């Protein structure tokens, strides 16, 4: 689709359904999202799973055809994953429509670029946390109040040495567990690609942010979500090497257990450092 005119974008905004808009805004927030993740977020109510998958494919194909979403060449899970493995992002028209819906006008946007395999994996892992949080809200007493992905999560602060630093959590969420209990968490999605020193730098950045009073009312729990129990043990060692005051900031878990941990159903892997 060529760059749409202002008139065409306004027409397009009127043609899209409320669900189309929600899908577009979700893709914009998460940056990358798979076809299966969209199905689970917006088409899980169908009694027949095949019907939900078919409706998701049609909706995504329509948004791609109209230039609202784009689709990466690379699939998640390879060819066998089928349409569910396609990865989507907001195309130029979608980015401009999101700005319009947010009251920022139909401003110009940068052209999307093809991300690396590592970035795709990491970004989809963040999206998966969002999907799991929504599914948790549907199936339990917990309610998802906030889910943000970077750069909305970034926080600028001045450390004890007068340096301006930027903390860059991968995601931030707030869960209402009922009975007046609320969980605030920053998520660090670890794909086992970074070395110990990189992990140490990130942990020290959180400690500096805590000491500087970032999020002064409630400092979110920093939840490291990693790939294996062995990797979790390494991150726990890194956290344990920090001053004792920092130990309470961090917990470590794996993707299948993160929401059990946040809702208090089980302890973090290996215990707190």
N, C-alpha and C positions, 0 to 999 in steps of 0.2 A: 504494500500500500504506500503510495506516495504521501509526502507531507500533507496532512489534511488542512484545509482552510478553516478559518474561524467559524464560518457558516456551517461547514460539514461537521465540525466537532460539536457544535451546539445541537445539530440534528442527531448526531450519534448519541449524545448524552440523553436525549429524549427517547431514543429507541431502545436503550438498554434497560433491562429489568432491574429490580432492586437486588436480585441475586447476582446478576451480571456485575453490578457495581460493587457488591461485597467481594466477589471473586477477584475483581481487578484491584481493589484496595488491599486485599490480603496479599496478592502477588507483589504489590508495591511495598508493603511493609516488610515482608519476608525476603524480598529480592529474588528468590528462586523457590519454586514449589513444584512438586511432581503431580502428575495427573491423578495418582492414587490418593495423594494428600488432599487434593481438591475434592475428590469423591467423598472421602471420609468427613470433610468439613461441611459440605453443602448438599450431599446427595445420599447420606446414610439413612435417611428416613424411609426409603423405599423398602417395601416388604420383601421384594426380590432383589438380592444384591446385583444380579445381572442387569436389572432395570436401572438401578442407581448408577452403575458403571456406564451404561449406554447414554443416560441423560448427561452425565459428566462429560463424556466424549463429545457429545453434540454441543454442549455449552462452550467447551473450550475451543472446539473447531470454529464455532461462530465468532468467538472473540478474536481468534487468530486471523480469520478471514477479514475481519473488519479493522485489523491493525491495532487493536487494543492490547492484545497479548502477543508475544513472540514465543517461539519454541526452539530450544537448542537442538543442534544436530545430535549431540551425545545423549543417550538414554541411560536411565538408572537401571541396572540389572541386565543390560544388553537387549538384543532383539527379542529374546524370549519373554521379556517383561511386557511386551505389547504396548498399547496406548497408555496403560497405567504408568509406564516407565518414562514417558515423555516429561521433560522439564520445561517449565514456563516462566516467563518474566514479563514485566510490563514493557510493551513497545512504546514508541514515541507518542502515539495517540493516547495510549493508556496513561502515560505519565502526565500528559497535559490535562487529561480529564480528571485525574486525581487532584491536581493543583486547583482545577476549577471547582470541584466538589468541596475542597477545603477553603474556598474563598480567596485563593491566591491568583485567580485569573488564568487565562489560557497561555501561560508563559512558555517560552521555548525550552526545550530539554536537550540533553546530550544524547547522542545515539548510543544504544546499548552495545556492549562488547561481549565477545565469546570468552567466558571465564575458564580458568584452568580446571582440570579434573579435581585437584585438591580443594579448590574454592567451592566447586559444585558440591562435593561431599560434605564439606563443613557447613555450607549454607543450608543444605537440605536437612542436616542434623538439627540445626536450629529450628527450621520449619517443623520438624517432627515433634519437637518439644511443644510447640504451639498446638499442633494437632492433638497430642496426647492430653494437653491441659483442657482443651475444649471437650474431648471425649470424657475426661474425668468429670467435668461440670455436668454432662448429660447423665452420667451413671452413678453419681454419688451426691452426698450433701455438700461437697465442696463446690465453690463457685469461682470461676476465673474472673477477676476484676480487671486485671491489666496484663497485657503481654506486649512487650516492645522488643524489637530487634535493633541492632546497631544500624545507623548512627544515632538513633533516638536515645540509646542507652548511655551515650558518652557523657562524661562529667569532667569539667575543667576545674582545677583547684590549685591552690598555692601550698606547697609542702613546707616542712619545718625549716628548710634552707632557703626559702623565698623563691623557689623555682616554680614556674607555671607548668603543671603536668595535666595530661588528659588520661583519665581512666576509661578503658574501652571494653566493658563487659559485652559478651555476645548477645545476651538477652536479659530482660528484667521481667519478672512476673509477680503478681500479687494474687493470692488465693484467700478467699473467705471460707474458713472451715466451719462456720456456724458457732453459735454460743459466744460470740464476741471475739473469737480467735482468728487472727489474720496472719498469713505467712508472706513475708517479703523476701525475695531471693534474686540474686544475680546468678546467671548461669554462665559457666565457662565450658564450652564444648571442646573437648580435647580429642583429636583424632589420632593421637599417638605419633605425630610427626615432629613435635618440638622436643628439643633436648632439655636436660635438667636446668641449664642456666636460663633458658627462656621461661621455664616454669617459675623459677625463683624470681625473675624480674616481674612477672605478672603478680605473684603473691606479694612482693614488696610494694607494688603499686597499690594494691588493695589496702595494705597496712598503712601506707602514707595517706590514702584517702580517708581511712577511718580516723587517723590522728588529726587530720585537717577538718574533720566535722562534716564531710560530705554526707548528704542525706541525714541531716542532723537529728530529725525526729526518730527515724528508725533506720539503722544501717542494715541493709539486706544481708541475709546469710549468703555467703559465696559458695555456690554448689558446683564443684568440678564434676562434669559428666564425661566419663572416659570409656574406653572400649573394652577393657578386660580387667579382671581382678589384679593381675600382675601390674598393669599400668596404674591401677588405683593405688596399689601399695607404694609405687614410686612417688606419686603425687602426694600421698600422705607423708612420706619421708621428707619431701620438700617443705610441706607445711609445718612439720614438726621441727624443722631447723630454724624457724622464725622465733622471735621473742615470744615468751609465754602469753603475753596479752593478745597475740595474733591467733592463737590456737582456736579460740572460740569463733573466729570469723569464717572458718572453712569446714566444709564436709566434702566427702568424695564418694561417688557412686557410679553406677553404669546406667545406660539408657533405659533398660527394662525395669529398673528399680527407683528411678528418680522421683516419681510421684508418690510411691509408697513412702519414700523417705520424707518428702515434703509434708505429707499428711500425717506423719507420725506412725505409720504402720510398721516400720522396721528401722533399725539403726543403719547408719552409713557403713559402707564396706570397710572392714578393718578398724572401725571405731574412729572417733575424732583423734587428730594427731596429738 
